[in-house]
């Protein structure tokens, strides 16, 4: 296993362990940190393994951080449908 996939697995493990802990703000602060670390890891995986593996890692990350993705989709939809 390459270093980029090890980083991606450690990121996923950390995200799941954090999700098991209680939080007053529903983990939003931690989600921002995970996104900040996840984007370079995703780029590293894509650079080493190509776009298909990068796409799989991105989908895995989106399934873990689904609420930020849902809110981003709602925000983009509201911006594009405004007149």
C-alpha positions as CSV (number, residue, x, y, z in Angstrom):
1,X,0.0,0.0,0.0
2,X,1.3,3.4,-0.9
3,X,1.8,6.3,1.4
4,X,-1.1,8.2,-0.1
5,X,-3.5,5.4,0.5
6,X,-2.2,5.0,4.1
7,X,-2.9,8.7,4.6
8,X,-6.4,8.3,3.2
9,X,-7.1,5.3,5.5
10,X,-5.8,7.2,8.5
11,X,-8.0,10.2,7.6
12,X,-11.1,7.9,7.3
13,X,-10.2,6.2,10.7
14,X,-9.8,9.6,12.4
15,X,-13.1,10.8,10.9
16,X,-15.0,7.8,12.2
17,X,-13.4,8.0,15.6
18,X,-14.3,11.6,15.9
19,X,-17.9,10.9,14.8
20,X,-18.2,8.6,17.8
21,X,-17.4,11.3,20.3
22,X,-20.1,13.7,21.6
23,X,-20.0,17.3,20.4
24,X,-22.0,20.4,21.1
25,X,-21.7,21.9,17.6
26,X,-22.5,18.6,15.8
27,X,-18.8,18.3,14.7
28,X,-18.8,21.2,12.3
29,X,-15.4,22.6,13.5
30,X,-13.9,19.2,13.1
31,X,-15.5,18.8,9.7
32,X,-13.7,21.9,8.5
33,X,-10.4,20.5,9.7
34,X,-11.1,17.2,8.0
35,X,-11.9,18.9,4.8
36,X,-8.7,21.0,5.0
37,X,-6.6,17.8,5.5
38,X,-8.7,15.7,3.1
39,X,-8.3,17.8,0.0
40,X,-4.5,17.5,-0.2
41,X,-4.7,13.8,0.6
42,X,-7.2,13.4,-2.2
43,X,-4.9,15.2,-4.6
44,X,-2.0,13.0,-3.5
45,X,-4.0,9.8,-4.0
46,X,-5.1,11.1,-7.5
47,X,-1.5,12.0,-8.4
48,X,-0.2,8.6,-7.4
49,X,-3.0,6.3,-8.5
50,X,-4.9,8.1,-11.2
51,X,-8.4,9.7,-11.4
52,X,-10.4,6.5,-10.9
53,X,-8.9,5.7,-7.5
54,X,-9.0,9.4,-6.7
55,X,-12.8,9.4,-7.5
56,X,-13.3,6.4,-5.2
57,X,-11.5,8.1,-2.4
58,X,-13.5,11.2,-3.0
59,X,-16.8,9.3,-2.8
60,X,-15.7,7.6,0.4
61,X,-14.8,11.0,1.9
62,X,-18.2,12.5,0.8
63,X,-20.0,9.6,2.4
64,X,-18.3,10.4,5.7
65,X,-18.8,14.1,5.5
66,X,-22.2,14.0,3.9
67,X,-23.8,17.0,5.6
68,X,-21.3,19.6,4.4
69,X,-21.8,18.2,0.9
70,X,-25.6,18.4,1.3
71,X,-25.4,22.0,2.5
72,X,-23.0,22.9,-0.3
73,X,-25.4,21.5,-2.9
74,X,-28.3,23.4,-1.4
75,X,-26.2,26.6,-1.4
76,X,-25.2,26.1,-5.0
77,X,-28.8,25.4,-6.0
78,X,-30.1,28.5,-4.3
79,X,-27.4,30.6,-6.0
80,X,-28.1,29.2,-9.5
81,X,-31.9,29.5,-9.3
82,X,-31.9,33.1,-8.1
83,X,-33.0,35.7,-10.6
